[in-house]
């Protein structure tokens, strides 16, 4: 490079010409699940040549770009989890579209380290497309997983959450104007939107829908309260909070009720597949050292124990899930050539091969009976494997009253400082 000119020979070019060169560094292409033509990844080694070039090119790519996450209720394991679309203000249409298979694929493709904090805009488009309780719960699981990606960013300048409808599902009945309550007394739009209001790294959040009638008829009280908390950065925290609306408590209650009703009441082919997906994710996360599923339970136990006491004081759902998880684990080992020897890797294919049709409610009860009447096997698993023992110990501590019922934020940090791990903290198998 020429001495005294941080941009080197690029310095002699007008900025408009340099931008035409930088356009070649923008991500481009569109993933296709059928013909498999992935997005071409640009070579950004030029960013290492000088700090001035890194700043100018990064500003062109990121500060003038935007990302939109498209989330639907469609369940296609290891084919499509979400769609990620990149826009640049030089173009009127999307520049690149990624089809992300799952959370592990997102981490592998660098989404955890993507400089989201530099983008001027991040959007989330949620399409219900659901016609059953199970499909809506599948949509909710995707939203919860997406939170871990967004939480990995140091800052999000502006997050816009849009509730759209392009398929069969709707957020409300267009004929009667009645809004959907898939689970008990919760509006579907509240369940879909409020989890984003728990993110502490958002500078501004907005709500959008292209359906004017939807916006005019909906009960937007909770959504408005959630946006006020985010935009004023005034999150209530813990059971001692006197705020009239605690978005963390509301979303924790949503999660408990949805999980309870789904696990015991949904009996369909999709529900059977989702049960295996939940257990597989719990197992793989725990096997990697961090169980997001257990952390969410622990978080609720410590901060909002009254929710559990009111819904299921005996932790019936968590116990049933843990028993089923251990039973599945034992059955998978029995199918190996050498029983009780760990496979080299625990991936989705191992689980899908073992349970191609998932777990139905009746079979779920049989799994519980299997482990209940084989206590030596059960205790062997929980004693010899940390990722299974941690859930068992969590249940024992709750039953024994060792978990404080109504602790402070300081207690929470002391007991478990990694309740909210960022995606970059998680190692995936």
C-alpha positions as CSV (number, residue, x, y, z in Angstrom):
1,X,0.0,0.0,0.0
2,X,1.1,3.6,-0.6
3,X,2.5,5.1,2.5
4,X,0.1,7.6,4.2
5,X,-3.0,6.3,2.4
6,X,-4.7,3.6,4.5
7,X,-6.9,2.6,1.5
8,X,-3.7,2.0,-0.6
9,X,-4.3,2.3,-4.4
10,X,-8.0,2.2,-3.8
11,X,-7.6,5.8,-2.5
12,X,-7.2,7.2,-6.1
13,X,-10.7,5.9,-7.0
14,X,-13.8,7.8,-6.3
15,X,-16.0,6.4,-3.6
16,X,-18.8,5.5,-6.1
17,X,-16.3,3.4,-8.1
18,X,-15.0,1.7,-4.9
19,X,-18.6,0.8,-4.0
20,X,-19.0,-0.9,-7.4
21,X,-16.0,-3.0,-6.5
22,X,-17.3,-3.8,-3.0
23,X,-20.6,-5.1,-4.6
24,X,-18.6,-8.2,-5.6
25,X,-18.1,-8.9,-1.9
26,X,-21.8,-9.0,-1.1
27,X,-23.4,-12.4,-0.4
28,X,-25.3,-13.6,-3.4
29,X,-27.4,-16.6,-4.5
30,X,-30.3,-18.6,-3.1
31,X,-30.2,-21.9,-1.4
32,X,-32.4,-24.6,-2.9
33,X,-33.3,-27.7,-0.9
34,X,-33.9,-29.7,-4.1
35,X,-31.0,-28.9,-6.4
36,X,-28.7,-27.8,-3.6
37,X,-27.2,-24.6,-4.8
38,X,-25.9,-22.9,-1.7
39,X,-25.3,-19.2,-1.4
40,X,-21.8,-18.3,-2.6
41,X,-19.7,-17.1,0.3
42,X,-17.6,-14.0,-0.5
43,X,-13.9,-14.0,0.1
44,X,-13.4,-11.2,2.7
45,X,-9.7,-11.6,3.2
46,X,-9.3,-8.1,1.9
47,X,-10.6,-6.9,5.3
48,X,-7.4,-8.1,6.9
49,X,-5.2,-5.8,4.8
50,X,-5.9,-2.5,6.7
51,X,-8.2,-1.2,9.3
52,X,-9.4,1.6,6.9
53,X,-10.4,-1.0,4.3
54,X,-12.1,-3.1,6.9
55,X,-14.1,-0.2,8.1
56,X,-15.2,1.0,4.7
57,X,-16.1,-2.4,3.3
58,X,-17.8,-3.5,6.5
59,X,-19.8,-0.3,6.5
60,X,-20.9,-1.0,2.9
61,X,-21.9,-4.6,3.6
62,X,-23.4,-4.4,7.0
63,X,-24.4,-0.8,7.9
64,X,-26.3,-0.6,4.6
65,X,-27.7,-4.1,4.8
66,X,-30.5,-5.9,6.6
67,X,-31.4,-9.4,7.6
68,X,-34.9,-10.9,7.7
69,X,-35.7,-14.3,9.3
70,X,-38.7,-16.1,7.9
71,X,-40.3,-18.5,10.4
72,X,-43.2,-20.8,9.5
73,X,-44.9,-23.7,11.2
74,X,-43.8,-26.1,8.4
75,X,-41.9,-29.0,10.0
76,X,-39.1,-30.3,7.8
77,X,-36.3,-31.7,10.1
78,X,-32.8,-31.2,8.8
79,X,-34.2,-29.8,5.5
80,X,-35.5,-26.3,6.5
81,X,-35.7,-24.7,9.9
82,X,-35.8,-21.0,8.9
83,X,-35.0,-18.9,5.9
84,X,-32.6,-16.0,6.2
85,X,-32.7,-13.2,3.7
86,X,-30.1,-10.5,3.2
87,X,-31.1,-7.2,1.6
88,X,-28.9,-4.3,0.6
89,X,-30.1,-0.8,-0.1
90,X,-28.6,-0.8,-3.6
91,X,-31.1,-3.4,-4.7
92,X,-34.9,-3.6,-4.6
93,X,-35.0,-7.4,-4.1
94,X,-33.2,-9.8,-1.8
95,X,-29.5,-10.3,-2.5
96,X,-29.2,-13.7,-0.9
97,X,-31.4,-16.3,0.7
98,X,-30.1,-19.0,3.1
99,X,-32.1,-22.1,4.0
100,X,-30.9,-23.0,7.5
101,X,-31.5,-26.7,8.4
102,X,-31.4,-26.4,12.2
103,X,-29.7,-24.4,15.0
104,X,-26.4,-26.5,14.6
105,X,-26.4,-25.7,10.9
106,X,-26.8,-22.0,11.7
107,X,-23.8,-22.2,14.0
108,X,-21.7,-24.1,11.4
109,X,-22.5,-21.5,8.7
110,X,-21.3,-18.6,10.9
111,X,-24.6,-17.1,11.9
112,X,-23.5,-17.0,15.6
113,X,-20.6,-14.7,14.7
114,X,-22.4,-12.6,12.1
115,X,-22.1,-8.9,13.0
116,X,-25.8,-8.4,13.5
117,X,-25.0,-5.4,15.7
118,X,-23.8,-3.5,12.6
119,X,-27.0,-4.0,10.6
120,X,-29.4,-1.1,10.4
121,X,-32.4,-3.4,10.5
122,X,-33.2,-7.0,11.5
123,X,-36.6,-8.4,10.7
124,X,-38.6,-11.5,11.7
125,X,-41.5,-12.6,9.7
126,X,-43.7,-15.2,11.4
127,X,-46.3,-17.1,9.3
128,X,-48.6,-19.3,11.4
129,X,-49.6,-21.7,8.7
130,X,-50.9,-23.8,11.5
131,X,-54.1,-25.8,11.6
132,X,-53.5,-27.7,14.8
133,X,-52.1,-27.3,18.3
134,X,-49.1,-29.4,17.4
135,X,-48.2,-27.2,14.4
136,X,-48.5,-24.0,16.5
137,X,-46.2,-25.6,19.1
138,X,-43.7,-26.4,16.4
139,X,-43.8,-22.7,15.4
140,X,-43.3,-21.7,19.0
141,X,-40.2,-24.0,19.3
142,X,-38.7,-22.3,16.2
143,X,-39.2,-18.9,17.8
144,X,-37.5,-19.9,21.0
145,X,-34.5,-21.3,19.1
146,X,-34.3,-18.1,17.1
147,X,-34.0,-16.1,20.3
148,X,-30.6,-17.8,21.0
149,X,-29.3,-16.6,17.7
150,X,-30.5,-13.0,18.2
151,X,-29.1,-13.1,21.8
152,X,-25.7,-13.8,20.4
153,X,-25.5,-10.3,19.0
154,X,-24.0,-7.6,21.2
155,X,-26.6,-5.2,20.0
156,X,-29.6,-5.0,17.7
157,X,-30.3,-1.5,16.4
158,X,-33.9,-2.2,15.3
159,X,-35.9,-5.4,15.4
160,X,-39.2,-5.5,13.5
161,X,-41.4,-8.5,14.1
162,X,-44.1,-9.0,11.5
163,X,-47.0,-11.4,11.7
164,X,-47.9,-12.4,8.2
165,X,-50.0,-15.1,6.6
166,X,-49.2,-16.7,3.2
167,X,-50.6,-20.2,3.7
168,X,-53.6,-21.9,5.1
169,X,-53.1,-20.7,8.7
170,X,-54.3,-17.3,9.9
171,X,-53.9,-15.3,13.1
172,X,-57.7,-14.8,13.3
173,X,-60.9,-16.0,11.7
174,X,-61.5,-13.7,8.8
175,X,-65.2,-14.5,8.7
176,X,-66.0,-13.9,12.4
177,X,-63.1,-11.6,13.3
178,X,-62.3,-13.8,16.3
179,X,-58.6,-14.2,17.1
180,X,-57.1,-17.6,17.7
181,X,-56.4,-19.0,21.1
182,X,-54.6,-22.2,20.4
183,X,-53.7,-22.8,24.1
184,X,-56.1,-21.8,26.9
185,X,-56.4,-18.0,27.4
186,X,-53.4,-16.9,25.3
187,X,-53.7,-15.1,22.1
188,X,-51.6,-16.7,19.4
189,X,-50.1,-13.3,18.4
190,X,-49.0,-12.6,22.0
191,X,-47.3,-16.0,22.3
192,X,-45.4,-15.4,19.0
193,X,-44.4,-11.8,19.6
194,X,-43.6,-11.4,23.4
195,X,-40.6,-13.7,23.5
196,X,-38.6,-11.2,21.5
197,X,-39.4,-8.6,24.1
198,X,-37.3,-10.5,26.6
199,X,-34.1,-9.8,24.7
200,X,-32.0,-7.2,26.5
201,X,-29.8,-6.3,23.5
202,X,-32.5,-4.6,21.4
203,X,-32.3,-0.9,21.1
204,X,-35.8,-0.6,19.4
205,X,-38.5,-3.1,18.6
206,X,-41.5,-2.6,16.4
207,X,-44.6,-4.6,15.5
208,X,-46.0,-4.9,12.0
209,X,-48.7,-6.6,10.1
210,X,-49.8,-5.9,6.5
211,X,-53.4,-6.8,7.4
212,X,-55.2,-3.6,8.4
213,X,-58.2,-5.5,9.8
214,X,-56.0,-7.7,11.9
215,X,-54.4,-4.6,13.4
216,X,-57.7,-2.9,14.0
217,X,-59.4,-5.8,15.7
218,X,-56.6,-7.4,17.7
219,X,-56.1,-7.0,21.4
220,X,-52.7,-5.4,21.4
221,X,-52.4,-4.6,25.1
222,X,-49.7,-7.1,25.9
223,X,-47.8,-6.4,22.7
224,X,-47.9,-2.6,23.4
225,X,-46.6,-3.3,27.0
226,X,-43.8,-5.4,25.7
227,X,-42.7,-2.8,23.2
228,X,-42.8,-0.1,25.9
229,X,-40.5,-2.2,28.1
230,X,-38.0,-2.8,25.3
231,X,-37.9,0.7,23.9
232,X,-37.6,2.3,27.4
233,X,-35.1,-0.5,28.5
234,X,-37.1,-1.0,31.7
235,X,-37.4,-4.7,32.1
236,X,-38.8,-5.9,35.4
237,X,-36.8,-8.6,37.0
238,X,-37.7,-11.3,39.5
239,X,-40.7,-11.9,41.8
240,X,-40.0,-8.7,43.8
241,X,-40.7,-6.5,40.9
242,X,-43.7,-4.2,41.3
243,X,-44.1,-3.4,37.6
244,X,-47.7,-3.9,36.3
245,X,-46.4,-6.0,33.4
246,X,-43.5,-8.5,33.6
247,X,-42.8,-9.8,30.1
248,X,-40.4,-12.4,31.5
249,X,-43.0,-13.9,33.7
250,X,-45.7,-13.8,31.0
251,X,-43.4,-15.6,28.5
252,X,-42.3,-18.2,31.2
253,X,-46.0,-18.9,31.8
254,X,-46.7,-19.3,28.1
255,X,-43.8,-21.8,27.8
256,X,-45.0,-23.9,30.8
257,X,-48.6,-24.1,29.7
258,X,-47.8,-24.8,26.1
259,X,-45.3,-27.5,26.9
260,X,-47.7,-29.1,29.4
261,X,-50.7,-29.2,27.0
262,X,-48.6,-30.3,24.1
263,X,-46.8,-33.2,25.9
264,X,-49.9,-34.8,27.3
265,X,-52.8,-33.7,25.0
266,X,-51.5,-33.5,21.4
267,X,-51.8,-36.9,19.7
268,X,-51.0,-36.6,16.0
269,X,-48.2,-37.7,13.6
270,X,-46.7,-34.2,13.8
271,X,-46.9,-34.2,17.6
272,X,-45.1,-37.5,17.7
273,X,-42.3,-36.1,15.5
274,X,-42.0,-33.0,17.6
275,X,-41.7,-35.0,20.8
276,X,-38.7,-36.8,19.4
277,X,-37.3,-33.4,18.3
278,X,-37.6,-31.9,21.8
279,X,-36.0,-34.9,23.4
280,X,-33.2,-35.1,20.8
281,X,-32.4,-31.4,21.2
282,X,-32.5,-31.7,25.0
283,X,-30.1,-34.7,24.8
284,X,-27.7,-33.2,22.3
285,X,-27.5,-29.9,24.1
286,X,-27.0,-31.7,27.4
287,X,-24.4,-34.0,25.9
288,X,-22.5,-30.9,24.8
289,X,-22.5,-29.5,28.3
290,X,-25.3,-26.9,28.2
291,X,-29.0,-27.9,28.2
292,X,-31.1,-24.9,27.2
293,X,-34.3,-26.9,28.0
294,X,-33.2,-27.5,31.6
295,X,-32.0,-23.9,32.0
296,X,-35.4,-22.6,31.0
297,X,-37.0,-24.7,33.7
298,X,-34.3,-23.7,36.3
299,X,-34.9,-20.1,35.4
300,X,-38.6,-20.4,36.0
301,X,-38.1,-22.4,39.2
302,X,-35.8,-19.7,40.7
303,X,-37.5,-16.5,39.6
304,X,-41.2,-17.5,39.2
305,X,-41.8,-20.6,41.3
306,X,-45.5,-19.6,41.7
307,X,-46.0,-20.4,38.1
308,X,-44.9,-24.0,38.6
309,X,-46.8,-24.3,41.9
310,X,-50.0,-23.1,40.2
311,X,-49.7,-25.3,37.1
312,X,-47.8,-28.4,38.2
313,X,-46.3,-28.3,41.6
314,X,-45.0,-31.9,41.3
315,X,-43.2,-31.1,38.0
316,X,-45.3,-33.7,36.2
317,X,-44.3,-32.6,32.7
318,X,-40.6,-32.4,33.4
319,X,-40.6,-35.7,35.1
320,X,-42.5,-37.4,32.3
321,X,-40.1,-35.9,29.7
322,X,-37.1,-36.9,31.6
323,X,-38.3,-40.5,32.1
324,X,-39.1,-40.7,28.4
325,X,-35.7,-39.3,27.5
326,X,-33.9,-42.0,29.5
327,X,-36.1,-44.7,28.0
328,X,-35.3,-43.5,24.5
329,X,-31.6,-43.4,25.4
330,X,-31.8,-47.0,26.7
331,X,-33.6,-48.2,23.6
332,X,-31.2,-46.5,21.2
333,X,-28.3,-48.2,23.1
334,X,-30.0,-51.6,22.8
335,X,-30.2,-51.2,19.0
336,X,-26.4,-50.7,18.8
337,X,-24.2,-53.7,17.9
338,X,-22.5,-53.3,21.3
339,X,-25.2,-52.4,23.8
340,X,-24.3,-49.8,26.5
341,X,-21.4,-48.5,24.5
342,X,-21.8,-44.8,23.5
343,X,-22.1,-44.0,19.8
344,X,-19.3,-41.8,18.5
345,X,-21.8,-39.0,17.9
346,X,-25.4,-38.2,18.8
347,X,-27.0,-36.6,15.8
348,X,-30.5,-36.3,14.5
349,X,-30.2,-39.3,12.2
350,X,-29.5,-41.7,15.1
351,X,-32.8,-40.6,16.7
352,X,-34.8,-40.5,13.5
353,X,-33.6,-44.0,12.6
354,X,-34.5,-45.3,16.1
355,X,-37.9,-43.6,16.2
356,X,-39.0,-42.9,12.6
357,X,-42.6,-42.3,13.6
358,X,-41.8,-40.3,16.7
359,X,-43.5,-40.9,20.1
360,X,-47.2,-41.0,20.5
361,X,-48.9,-40.4,23.8
362,X,-49.8,-44.1,24.4
363,X,-46.2,-45.0,23.7
364,X,-44.9,-42.2,25.8
365,X,-46.8,-43.8,28.8
366,X,-45.2,-47.2,28.0
367,X,-41.8,-45.6,28.0
368,X,-42.5,-44.2,31.5
369,X,-43.5,-47.7,32.7
370,X,-40.4,-49.2,31.1
371,X,-38.0,-47.0,33.1
372,X,-40.2,-46.9,36.3
373,X,-40.0,-50.7,36.6
374,X,-36.3,-50.9,35.7
375,X,-35.0,-48.6,38.5
376,X,-31.4,-50.1,38.4
377,X,-31.2,-49.2,34.7
378,X,-32.6,-45.7,35.4
379,X,-30.3,-45.0,38.3
380,X,-27.3,-46.3,36.3
381,X,-28.0,-43.8,33.5
382,X,-28.5,-40.8,35.9
383,X,-25.4,-41.8,37.9
384,X,-23.0,-42.3,35.0
385,X,-23.9,-39.6,32.5
386,X,-23.9,-35.9,33.4
387,X,-26.3,-34.8,30.7
388,X,-28.9,-37.2,32.1
389,X,-28.0,-36.7,35.8
390,X,-28.4,-32.9,35.7
391,X,-32.1,-33.2,34.9
392,X,-32.6,-35.8,37.6
393,X,-30.9,-33.7,40.2
394,X,-33.0,-30.7,39.2
395,X,-36.1,-32.6,39.9
396,X,-34.8,-33.9,43.2
397,X,-33.8,-30.4,44.3
398,X,-37.3,-29.1,43.5
399,X,-39.0,-31.9,45.3
400,X,-36.7,-31.6,48.3
401,X,-37.3,-27.8,48.5
402,X,-33.6,-27.1,47.9
403,X,-34.4,-24.6,45.2
404,X,-35.3,-21.3,46.8
405,X,-39.0,-20.5,46.2
406,X,-38.7,-16.8,45.5
407,X,-35.0,-16.0,45.2
408,X,-33.5,-12.6,44.2
409,X,-31.5,-11.8,41.1
410,X,-28.3,-12.2,43.1
411,X,-29.3,-15.7,44.1
412,X,-30.0,-16.5,40.5
413,X,-26.5,-15.4,39.4
414,X,-24.9,-17.3,42.2
415,X,-26.7,-20.5,41.6
416,X,-26.4,-20.6,37.8
417,X,-24.5,-17.7,36.1
418,X,-25.1,-19.2,32.7
419,X,-28.9,-19.3,32.6
420,X,-28.9,-17.4,29.3
421,X,-26.0,-18.7,27.3
422,X,-25.4,-17.0,24.0
423,X,-25.3,-19.2,20.9
424,X,-21.5,-18.8,20.7
425,X,-21.2,-20.4,24.2
426,X,-22.9,-23.6,23.0
427,X,-21.0,-26.4,21.4
428,X,-23.1,-28.6,19.1
429,X,-22.6,-32.3,18.4
